[in-house]
Amino acid sequence: MNRVLLTTPGAKRLQEELQRLKRIDRPRIIEAIAEARSHGDLSENAEYHAAREQQGFIEGRILELESKLARAEVIDPERLNAGGKVVFGAWVQLWEEEGDREVTYQIVGELEADIAQGMISHSSPIARALIGKCEGDEVEFNAPGGARRYEVLTVRYESGADAAGD
């Protein structure tokens, strides 16, 4: 079994999602299925079929989260002693040569990645290029859109969404 890397806040969010699915969403959909069944003929009952489909999605997500959380290795960026190097969980402020701008990313697990929040997967091309680099280092790598160049401006080890600093 492959381990699943998560930051502390990411693990907490996934645990909260799992609890919501089990305590709120699952009972709600079971009730909706029972209500749709009470309307009679199930073969042409669109409400019933839609509720069963939604139940399948919920049950699938519950199984996925339980499996991933069981294999999770939770890493707290604040407890790392990485000596200024870019590691899993670190926030990295970069100078993007192509866009002539500063960008900030946190390197997180695949389940937590959300580019809109500045959270990139540790398996992404940019994260793989950044791991092990220090402030002042330049990185160049091939992204799906072509070659990219960045300079590492700062590296921070903070957890939480407010650590983005943007």
Residue pairs with C-beta under 8 A, 6 or more apart in sequence:
1 71
2 71
3 71
3 72
3 73
4 68
4 69
4 71
4 72
4 73
4 109
4 110
4 111
5 72
5 73
5 75
5 88
5 108
5 109
5 110
5 122
6 14
6 72
6 73
6 74
6 75
6 108
6 109
6 111
6 112
7 74
7 75
7 76
7 77
7 88
7 89
7 106
7 108
7 109
7 112
7 159
8 74
8 75
8 76
8 77
8 159
9 159
9 160
9 161
10 108
10 109
10 111
10 112
11 69
11 72
11 74
13 112
14 65
14 68
14 69
14 111
14 112
15 69
17 61
17 65
18 62
18 65
18 66
18 69
21 58
21 61
21 62
21 65
22 62
25 58
26 55
26 58
26 59
26 62
29 51
29 54
29 55
29 58
30 55
32 47
32 51
32 54
33 48
33 51
33 52
33 55
35 47
36 42
36 45
36 47
36 48
36 51
37 45
37 48
39 45
39 47
39 48
42 48
68 111
75 88
75 89
76 89
76 159
77 87
77 88
77 89
77 90
77 91
77 106
77 157
77 158
77 159
78 157
78 158
78 159
80 87
80 89
80 90
80 157
82 90
82 155
82 157
84 134
84 135
84 155
85 132
85 133
85 134
85 155
86 92
86 107
86 130
86 131
86 132
86 133
86 134
86 152
86 155
87 107
87 131
87 132
87 157
88 107
88 108
88 109
88 122
88 131
89 106
89 107
89 108
89 157
89 159
90 106
90 107
90 155
90 156
90 157
91 104
91 105
91 106
91 155
91 156
91 157
91 158
91 163
91 164
91 165
92 104
92 105
92 106
92 107
92 130
92 152
92 154
92 155
92 156
93 102
93 103
93 104
93 152
93 153
93 154
93 155
93 156
93 165
94 102
94 103
94 104
94 105
94 130
94 150
94 151
94 152
94 153
95 101
95 102
95 150
95 151
95 153
96 102
96 103
96 148
96 149
96 150
97 148
97 149
97 150
97 151
98 148
98 149
102 153
103 118
103 150
104 118
104 164
104 165
104 166
105 118
105 119
105 120
105 126
105 127
106 118
106 119
106 120
106 163
106 164
107 120
107 121
107 122
107 127
107 130
107 131
108 119
108 120
108 121
108 122
109 121
109 122
110 121
110 122
110 123
112 119
113 119
113 120
113 121
113 124
117 161
117 164
118 164
118 166
120 126
120 127
121 127
122 128
122 131
125 141
125 142
125 143
125 144
126 139
126 141
126 143
126 148
126 150
128 141
129 139
129 140
129 141
130 139
130 150
130 152
133 139
133 152
134 152
134 155
135 152
135 153
135 154
135 155
136 151
136 152
137 151
137 152
138 149
138 150
138 151
138 152
139 149
139 150
139 151
139 152
140 147
140 148
140 149
140 150
141 147
141 148
142 148
156 163
156 165
